[in-house]
Amino acid sequence: MILGNIHFLHGNPADYYENQYQVVPKVGDMYLFPNYLLHTVYPFTDTEEERRSVSFNAIIDEPTASI
């Protein structure tokens, strides 16, 4: 675990694929992911900087999704 990381989990562990992915966020990054993707965020304590999180629901229509 690295402080401030975002940890994504999908499915069950298996020998043939990785089901976990960790991201070390950088200033200016934005991450969008589906609501079913299990995730956790580790404490962000080593700095005076701030973290901003926004949660929202969006519907993407078929023409937009196929671009």
Jmol script that loads the backbone (N, CA, C; Angstrom):
load data "model"
ATOM      1  N   MET A   1       0.842  -1.190   0.000  1.00  0.00           N
ATOM      2  CA  MET A   1       0.000   0.000   0.000  1.00  0.00           C
ATOM      3  C   MET A   1       0.880   1.243   0.000  1.00  0.00           C
ATOM      4  N   ILE A   2       0.563   2.156  -0.888  1.00  0.00           N
ATOM      5  CA  ILE A   2       1.221   3.450  -0.933  1.00  0.00           C
ATOM      6  C   ILE A   2       0.180   4.493  -0.566  1.00  0.00           C
ATOM      7  N   LEU A   3       0.526   5.384   0.336  1.00  0.00           N
ATOM      8  CA  LEU A   3      -0.435   6.389   0.769  1.00  0.00           C
ATOM      9  C   LEU A   3      -0.938   7.213  -0.411  1.00  0.00           C
ATOM     10  N   GLY A   4      -2.244   7.390  -0.467  1.00  0.00           N
ATOM     11  CA  GLY A   4      -2.861   8.190  -1.508  1.00  0.00           C
ATOM     12  C   GLY A   4      -3.247   7.434  -2.754  1.00  0.00           C
ATOM     13  N   ASN A   5      -2.853   6.173  -2.880  1.00  0.00           N
ATOM     14  CA  ASN A   5      -3.195   5.379  -4.064  1.00  0.00           C
ATOM     15  C   ASN A   5      -4.682   5.116  -4.169  1.00  0.00           C
ATOM     16  N   ILE A   6      -5.123   4.861  -5.398  1.00  0.00           N
ATOM     17  CA  ILE A   6      -6.459   4.352  -5.659  1.00  0.00           C
ATOM     18  C   ILE A   6      -6.280   2.903  -6.081  1.00  0.00           C
ATOM     19  N   HIS A   7      -7.011   2.021  -5.450  1.00  0.00           N
ATOM     20  CA  HIS A   7      -6.875   0.586  -5.678  1.00  0.00           C
ATOM     21  C   HIS A   7      -8.179   0.082  -6.300  1.00  0.00           C
ATOM     22  N   PHE A   8      -8.099  -0.457  -7.519  1.00  0.00           N
ATOM     23  CA  PHE A   8      -9.267  -0.990  -8.227  1.00  0.00           C
ATOM     24  C   PHE A   8      -9.220  -2.509  -8.198  1.00  0.00           C
ATOM     25  N   LEU A   9     -10.384  -3.144  -8.017  1.00  0.00           N
ATOM     26  CA  LEU A   9     -10.488  -4.607  -8.028  1.00  0.00           C
ATOM     27  C   LEU A   9     -11.635  -5.004  -8.942  1.00  0.00           C
ATOM     28  N   HIS A  10     -11.423  -6.054  -9.737  1.00  0.00           N
ATOM     29  CA  HIS A  10     -12.480  -6.514 -10.633  1.00  0.00           C
ATOM     30  C   HIS A  10     -12.471  -8.033 -10.694  1.00  0.00           C
ATOM     31  N   GLY A  11     -13.603  -8.632 -10.461  1.00  0.00           N
ATOM     32  CA  GLY A  11     -13.718 -10.088 -10.560  1.00  0.00           C
ATOM     33  C   GLY A  11     -12.983 -10.805  -9.443  1.00  0.00           C
ATOM     34  N   ASN A  12     -12.721 -12.085  -9.685  1.00  0.00           N
ATOM     35  CA  ASN A  12     -12.009 -12.923  -8.725  1.00  0.00           C
ATOM     36  C   ASN A  12     -10.583 -13.163  -9.196  1.00  0.00           C
ATOM     37  N   PRO A  13      -9.657 -13.324  -8.260  1.00  0.00           N
ATOM     38  CA  PRO A  13      -8.280 -13.616  -8.666  1.00  0.00           C
ATOM     39  C   PRO A  13      -8.231 -14.922  -9.464  1.00  0.00           C
ATOM     40  N   ALA A  14      -7.379 -14.959 -10.451  1.00  0.00           N
ATOM     41  CA  ALA A  14      -7.192 -16.164 -11.256  1.00  0.00           C
ATOM     42  C   ALA A  14      -5.734 -16.222 -11.714  1.00  0.00           C
ATOM     43  N   ASP A  15      -5.323 -17.401 -12.121  1.00  0.00           N
ATOM     44  CA  ASP A  15      -3.934 -17.581 -12.551  1.00  0.00           C
ATOM     45  C   ASP A  15      -3.637 -16.883 -13.875  1.00  0.00           C
ATOM     46  N   TYR A  16      -4.633 -16.653 -14.692  1.00  0.00           N
ATOM     47  CA  TYR A  16      -4.391 -16.166 -16.044  1.00  0.00           C
ATOM     48  C   TYR A  16      -4.654 -14.675 -16.252  1.00  0.00           C
ATOM     49  N   TYR A  17      -5.083 -13.967 -15.237  1.00  0.00           N
ATOM     50  CA  TYR A  17      -5.228 -12.524 -15.384  1.00  0.00           C
ATOM     51  C   TYR A  17      -5.103 -11.825 -14.032  1.00  0.00           C
ATOM     52  N   GLU A  18      -4.778 -10.570 -14.099  1.00  0.00           N
ATOM     53  CA  GLU A  18      -4.635  -9.738 -12.897  1.00  0.00           C
ATOM     54  C   GLU A  18      -5.972  -9.061 -12.631  1.00  0.00           C
ATOM     55  N   ASN A  19      -6.465  -9.142 -11.406  1.00  0.00           N
ATOM     56  CA  ASN A  19      -7.760  -8.535 -11.101  1.00  0.00           C
ATOM     57  C   ASN A  19      -7.627  -7.279 -10.247  1.00  0.00           C
ATOM     58  N   GLN A  20      -6.401  -6.823 -10.026  1.00  0.00           N
ATOM     59  CA  GLN A  20      -6.194  -5.623  -9.226  1.00  0.00           C
ATOM     60  C   GLN A  20      -5.300  -4.649  -9.980  1.00  0.00           C
ATOM     61  N   TYR A  21      -5.550  -3.365  -9.760  1.00  0.00           N
ATOM     62  CA  TYR A  21      -4.761  -2.327 -10.399  1.00  0.00           C
ATOM     63  C   TYR A  21      -4.682  -1.150  -9.441  1.00  0.00           C
ATOM     64  N   GLN A  22      -3.465  -0.637  -9.220  1.00  0.00           N
ATOM     65  CA  GLN A  22      -3.296   0.524  -8.340  1.00  0.00           C
ATOM     66  C   GLN A  22      -2.801   1.707  -9.148  1.00  0.00           C
ATOM     67  N   VAL A  23      -3.329   2.864  -8.815  1.00  0.00           N
ATOM     68  CA  VAL A  23      -2.971   4.107  -9.492  1.00  0.00           C
ATOM     69  C   VAL A  23      -2.367   5.048  -8.461  1.00  0.00           C
ATOM     70  N   VAL A  24      -1.279   5.709  -8.839  1.00  0.00           N
ATOM     71  CA  VAL A  24      -0.708   6.774  -8.007  1.00  0.00           C
ATOM     72  C   VAL A  24      -1.143   8.086  -8.662  1.00  0.00           C
ATOM     73  N   PRO A  25      -2.176   8.742  -8.116  1.00  0.00           N
ATOM     74  CA  PRO A  25      -2.691   9.964  -8.750  1.00  0.00           C
ATOM     75  C   PRO A  25      -1.654  11.080  -8.770  1.00  0.00           C
ATOM     76  N   LYS A  26      -1.702  11.855  -9.840  1.00  0.00           N
ATOM     77  CA  LYS A  26      -0.836  13.024  -9.970  1.00  0.00           C
ATOM     78  C   LYS A  26      -1.727  14.257 -10.136  1.00  0.00           C
ATOM     79  N   VAL A  27      -1.202  15.403  -9.848  1.00  0.00           N
ATOM     80  CA  VAL A  27      -1.955  16.650  -9.982  1.00  0.00           C
ATOM     81  C   VAL A  27      -2.489  16.764 -11.406  1.00  0.00           C
ATOM     82  N   GLY A  28      -3.777  17.040 -11.522  1.00  0.00           N
ATOM     83  CA  GLY A  28      -4.417  17.207 -12.821  1.00  0.00           C
ATOM     84  C   GLY A  28      -5.041  15.944 -13.374  1.00  0.00           C
ATOM     85  N   ASP A  29      -4.781  14.785 -12.768  1.00  0.00           N
ATOM     86  CA  ASP A  29      -5.380  13.532 -13.232  1.00  0.00           C
ATOM     87  C   ASP A  29      -6.858  13.483 -12.885  1.00  0.00           C
ATOM     88  N   MET A  30      -7.631  12.796 -13.728  1.00  0.00           N
ATOM     89  CA  MET A  30      -9.032  12.541 -13.443  1.00  0.00           C
ATOM     90  C   MET A  30      -9.320  11.103 -13.856  1.00  0.00           C
ATOM     91  N   TYR A  31      -9.989  10.361 -12.999  1.00  0.00           N
ATOM     92  CA  TYR A  31     -10.280   8.957 -13.261  1.00  0.00           C
ATOM     93  C   TYR A  31     -11.787   8.755 -13.311  1.00  0.00           C
ATOM     94  N   LEU A  32     -12.256   8.189 -14.395  1.00  0.00           N
ATOM     95  CA  LEU A  32     -13.664   7.842 -14.557  1.00  0.00           C
ATOM     96  C   LEU A  32     -13.738   6.322 -14.656  1.00  0.00           C
ATOM     97  N   PHE A  33     -14.665   5.738 -13.915  1.00  0.00           N
ATOM     98  CA  PHE A  33     -14.802   4.281 -13.955  1.00  0.00           C
ATOM     99  C   PHE A  33     -16.242   3.920 -13.650  1.00  0.00           C
ATOM    100  N   PRO A  34     -16.668   2.719 -14.087  1.00  0.00           N
ATOM    101  CA  PRO A  34     -18.065   2.321 -13.910  1.00  0.00           C
ATOM    102  C   PRO A  34     -18.422   2.066 -12.452  1.00  0.00           C
ATOM    103  N   ASN A  35     -19.697   2.202 -12.129  1.00  0.00           N
ATOM    104  CA  ASN A  35     -20.146   2.082 -10.738  1.00  0.00           C
ATOM    105  C   ASN A  35     -19.944   0.686 -10.160  1.00  0.00           C
ATOM    106  N   TYR A  36     -19.862  -0.337 -10.993  1.00  0.00           N
ATOM    107  CA  TYR A  36     -19.697  -1.695 -10.481  1.00  0.00           C
ATOM    108  C   TYR A  36     -18.244  -2.050 -10.138  1.00  0.00           C
ATOM    109  N   LEU A  37     -17.301  -1.179 -10.481  1.00  0.00           N
ATOM    110  CA  LEU A  37     -15.890  -1.465 -10.218  1.00  0.00           C
ATOM    111  C   LEU A  37     -15.568  -1.191  -8.749  1.00  0.00           C
ATOM    112  N   LEU A  38     -15.222  -2.230  -8.032  1.00  0.00           N
ATOM    113  CA  LEU A  38     -14.874  -2.099  -6.625  1.00  0.00           C
ATOM    114  C   LEU A  38     -13.577  -1.303  -6.507  1.00  0.00           C
ATOM    115  N   HIS A  39     -13.557  -0.351  -5.602  1.00  0.00           N
ATOM    116  CA  HIS A  39     -12.366   0.477  -5.437  1.00  0.00           C
ATOM    117  C   HIS A  39     -12.241   0.943  -3.995  1.00  0.00           C
ATOM    118  N   THR A  40     -11.039   1.312  -3.652  1.00  0.00           N
ATOM    119  CA  THR A  40     -10.776   1.916  -2.347  1.00  0.00           C
ATOM    120  C   THR A  40      -9.689   2.962  -2.527  1.00  0.00           C
ATOM    121  N   VAL A  41      -9.660   3.933  -1.649  1.00  0.00           N
ATOM    122  CA  VAL A  41      -8.656   4.987  -1.696  1.00  0.00           C
ATOM    123  C   VAL A  41      -7.934   4.996  -0.361  1.00  0.00           C
ATOM    124  N   TYR A  42      -6.624   4.937  -0.428  1.00  0.00           N
ATOM    125  CA  TYR A  42      -5.832   4.923   0.796  1.00  0.00           C
ATOM    126  C   TYR A  42      -5.646   6.344   1.333  1.00  0.00           C
ATOM    127  N   PRO A  43      -5.384   6.465   2.625  1.00  0.00           N
ATOM    128  CA  PRO A  43      -5.242   7.792   3.243  1.00  0.00           C
ATOM    129  C   PRO A  43      -4.219   8.663   2.518  1.00  0.00           C
ATOM    130  N   PHE A  44      -4.482   9.926   2.521  1.00  0.00           N
ATOM    131  CA  PHE A  44      -3.680  10.935   1.841  1.00  0.00           C
ATOM    132  C   PHE A  44      -3.157  11.861   2.926  1.00  0.00           C
ATOM    133  N   THR A  45      -2.079  11.450   3.616  1.00  0.00           N
ATOM    134  CA  THR A  45      -1.674  12.152   4.832  1.00  0.00           C
ATOM    135  C   THR A  45      -0.276  12.760   4.802  1.00  0.00           C
ATOM    136  N   ASP A  46       0.515  12.501   3.770  1.00  0.00           N
ATOM    137  CA  ASP A  46       1.913  12.946   3.768  1.00  0.00           C
ATOM    138  C   ASP A  46       2.120  14.365   3.253  1.00  0.00           C
ATOM    139  N   THR A  47       1.051  15.091   3.029  1.00  0.00           N
ATOM    140  CA  THR A  47       1.182  16.405   2.411  1.00  0.00           C
ATOM    141  C   THR A  47       0.072  17.342   2.893  1.00  0.00           C
ATOM    142  N   GLU A  48       0.271  18.608   2.652  1.00  0.00           N
ATOM    143  CA  GLU A  48      -0.750  19.601   2.957  1.00  0.00           C
ATOM    144  C   GLU A  48      -1.718  19.786   1.789  1.00  0.00           C
ATOM    145  N   GLU A  49      -1.469  19.103   0.674  1.00  0.00           N
ATOM    146  CA  GLU A  49      -2.334  19.184  -0.497  1.00  0.00           C
ATOM    147  C   GLU A  49      -3.709  18.612  -0.168  1.00  0.00           C
ATOM    148  N   GLU A  50      -4.668  18.824  -1.049  1.00  0.00           N
ATOM    149  CA  GLU A  50      -6.003  18.286  -0.832  1.00  0.00           C
ATOM    150  C   GLU A  50      -6.400  17.374  -1.989  1.00  0.00           C
ATOM    151  N   ARG A  51      -7.297  16.476  -1.699  1.00  0.00           N
ATOM    152  CA  ARG A  51      -7.848  15.566  -2.705  1.00  0.00           C
ATOM    153  C   ARG A  51      -9.299  15.948  -2.909  1.00  0.00           C
ATOM    154  N   ARG A  52      -9.729  15.937  -4.157  1.00  0.00           N
ATOM    155  CA  ARG A  52     -11.131  16.240  -4.445  1.00  0.00           C
ATOM    156  C   ARG A  52     -11.756  15.034  -5.128  1.00  0.00           C
ATOM    157  N   SER A  53     -12.932  14.675  -4.661  1.00  0.00           N
ATOM    158  CA  SER A  53     -13.677  13.559  -5.242  1.00  0.00           C
ATOM    159  C   SER A  53     -15.056  14.039  -5.629  1.00  0.00           C
ATOM    160  N   VAL A  54     -15.506  13.606  -6.793  1.00  0.00           N
ATOM    161  CA  VAL A  54     -16.838  13.925  -7.268  1.00  0.00           C
ATOM    162  C   VAL A  54     -17.480  12.620  -7.723  1.00  0.00           C
ATOM    163  N   SER A  55     -18.668  12.364  -7.248  1.00  0.00           N
ATOM    164  CA  SER A  55     -19.404  11.167  -7.641  1.00  0.00           C
ATOM    165  C   SER A  55     -20.644  11.592  -8.407  1.00  0.00           C
ATOM    166  N   PHE A  56     -20.904  10.924  -9.522  1.00  0.00           N
ATOM    167  CA  PHE A  56     -22.099  11.257 -10.300  1.00  0.00           C
ATOM    168  C   PHE A  56     -22.526  10.053 -11.125  1.00  0.00           C
ATOM    169  N   ASN A  57     -23.750  10.075 -11.567  1.00  0.00           N
ATOM    170  CA  ASN A  57     -24.287   9.049 -12.464  1.00  0.00           C
ATOM    171  C   ASN A  57     -24.403   9.654 -13.854  1.00  0.00           C
ATOM    172  N   ALA A  58     -24.046   8.878 -14.858  1.00  0.00           N
ATOM    173  CA  ALA A  58     -24.145   9.328 -16.233  1.00  0.00           C
ATOM    174  C   ALA A  58     -24.688   8.194 -17.094  1.00  0.00           C
ATOM    175  N   ILE A  59     -25.475   8.557 -18.077  1.00  0.00           N
ATOM    176  CA  ILE A  59     -25.972   7.597 -19.051  1.00  0.00           C
ATOM    177  C   ILE A  59     -25.371   7.986 -20.398  1.00  0.00           C
ATOM    178  N   ILE A  60     -24.675   7.038 -21.002  1.00  0.00           N
ATOM    179  CA  ILE A  60     -24.064   7.293 -22.306  1.00  0.00           C
ATOM    180  C   ILE A  60     -24.893   6.558 -23.348  1.00  0.00           C
ATOM    181  N   ASP A  61     -25.436   7.327 -24.293  1.00  0.00           N
ATOM    182  CA  ASP A  61     -26.281   6.710 -25.310  1.00  0.00           C
ATOM    183  C   ASP A  61     -25.444   5.906 -26.314  1.00  0.00           C
ATOM    184  N   GLU A  62     -26.085   5.054 -27.066  1.00  0.00           N
ATOM    185  CA  GLU A  62     -25.389   4.148 -27.997  1.00  0.00           C
ATOM    186  C   GLU A  62     -24.536   4.887 -29.027  1.00  0.00           C
ATOM    187  N   PRO A  63     -25.029   5.952 -29.677  1.00  0.00           N
ATOM    188  CA  PRO A  63     -24.192   6.644 -30.651  1.00  0.00           C
ATOM    189  C   PRO A  63     -22.914   7.212 -30.033  1.00  0.00           C
ATOM    190  N   THR A  64     -23.009   7.746 -28.821  1.00  0.00           N
ATOM    191  CA  THR A  64     -21.834   8.288 -28.159  1.00  0.00           C
ATOM    192  C   THR A  64     -20.870   7.187 -27.753  1.00  0.00           C
ATOM    193  N   ALA A  65     -21.389   6.081 -27.240  1.00  0.00           N
ATOM    194  CA  ALA A  65     -20.555   4.977 -26.786  1.00  0.00           C
ATOM    195  C   ALA A  65     -19.789   4.322 -27.916  1.00  0.00           C
ATOM    196  N   SER A  66     -20.306   4.384 -29.135  1.00  0.00           N
ATOM    197  CA  SER A  66     -19.654   3.711 -30.267  1.00  0.00           C
ATOM    198  C   SER A  66     -18.656   4.586 -31.008  1.00  0.00           C
ATOM    199  N   ILE A  67     -18.369   5.772 -30.484  1.00  0.00           N
ATOM    200  CA  ILE A  67     -17.402   6.669 -31.150  1.00  0.00           C
ATOM    201  C   ILE A  67     -16.021   6.065 -31.053  1.00  0.00           C
TER     202      ILE A  67
END
end "model"
wireframe off; spacefill off
backbone 0.3
color backbone group
